[in-house]
């Protein structure tokens, strides 16, 4: 299983905008991942709340970290890409926001299918952002695609 420390280091070198805006993996398991980000000057919008794109980065990381972990577990060279996304914002994001994805169970089947038949697979994953009071501030859905990388 991929660790939160490894993922947070990965963001520093491969996703610096995620790292420098304060997005961090808080916890990860086979089926769920929680990322966290605190509203600060560096990641705010003109309305003194967390910029929507920073929320999107935190939400995407909570889904993508699970995909990365499952790909690593498969031992195969598999590419991953977001094909589509949807977002809904219901409250101003202030303070610390946690994004939780509990859709890890969706990934394994898609990866096994792409390994078995060589065709790309798609699946949707949801991440819900909540503030310190437990109120939902935003919900993001990402359509992930996975496929075997061509042999060289």
N, C-alpha and C positions, 0 to 999 in steps of 0.2 A: 504494500500500500504506500502510495506517495505521501510524504509528510507535509505538514503546514510550513515547516521551516524551509524545506526544499522549494515549495511553491513560492514563498515570499522572496527567497533569493532569486528564483527564476524571474520574478517580476522586475527586480532591480536591473538585471542584465538584458532581458528580452522584451519587457513591457514597462519601460521607465516611466511613462505617463501614469500608469497604474500605481507604481511605487511612490512617485513624488507627490501624487495627490492624496496619499495616505491610505489607499486601499490595501487591506491585509486579509489573508486567510486566517480565520479564527479557529475553525475546526473542520476536520474532514474524516469521513468514514466511507465504507463501500457504497452507501445509499444516499448520504447527505453531505452537504458542504455549507458552511456559514462563512461569509466574508463580512468585513466590517470597515466602515469609514466614518470619520468624524468631520462634521461641517467646520471648515476653517477658512481663512482668508484665501489660501491658494486654490481651493476647490469650490468657491461660492459663485453664485450668479448675481446679477445686479439687484435682485430682490431679497438679498441676505438669507439665502437658503442654499442647499447643496445643488450644484449644477447638474442638470439632467444627464449629461454625458458621463459625469463621474458616477452617478447612480448606475448608469448602464454598464460602465466598466466593472463595478463591484458585482452587479448582477450576473454579467457574462462570466466573470471569473468563478462565481459559485457554481455555474453549470459546467464551464470548460474544465475546471480542475477535476471534476468527476470523470469527464471524457478522457483527459490526459491519464488519469490513474488506471482506467480500464484498458486503454491502449497499451500502457506500459505493462500491465498484467498479461496481455495477450502475447507479448514477445514479438509481434509482427510490426512491420513498418506500415503504419496507417496514417493517412492525412486526415485532418479535421478542419472544418470551416463552417462558419455561420452563414447560412443561405438567406435567412429572413429573421426579422425580429418584430415584436409588438411590445408596446409599453403603455401603461396606464398610470397616471399620477393622481392621487387622491388627497394628498395633504402636503403642506410645505415640509421639506426635509431639513430639520434642524437638529443639532446635537449629534449623538452617535447613532448611525443607522446600520442595522444588520440585515444582510441579504441571505435568505435561506433557500436552498434547493434541496428537495427530497426526492428527486427523480432519478437517482443513480441506477435504479432497477431497469430503466429503459435502455441503457447503453449496451450491456452485454449481448443481448439478442441481436442488435444491429451490427455489432462488431463480428459476431460469429457468422452472420449471414454474409457480410462482405468478404470474410475470409473464405467461406465455403464456395460462393459463386463468383467472386471477383467484381461484383457490381456494387456501386455506391449505395448507401442506405441513408435515409433521413429520419429524424425523430425530433419532436418538440420537447423542450425542458422549460420549467417555470421557476422563477426566483422571485420571492416576495420580500420587499424591503419594509422593515418595521423600525419605529423610533424607540426611544428609551421607555416610553409609556406603553409599548406594545401595539400602538396604532399603525396600521398599514399606510405607508406613504407612497409606495409604488409597487407595481407588479410588472415584471418583464418576462416575455416568452421568447425563446431562441430556437430556431430550427437549425439543428446541427446536421451536417453531412459528414459521413466517414466513408473512406474507400482505401483499398490497398494501394500503396505507392508502386508505380511501375518498376520492374527490375531493370537494373542498368547493366 
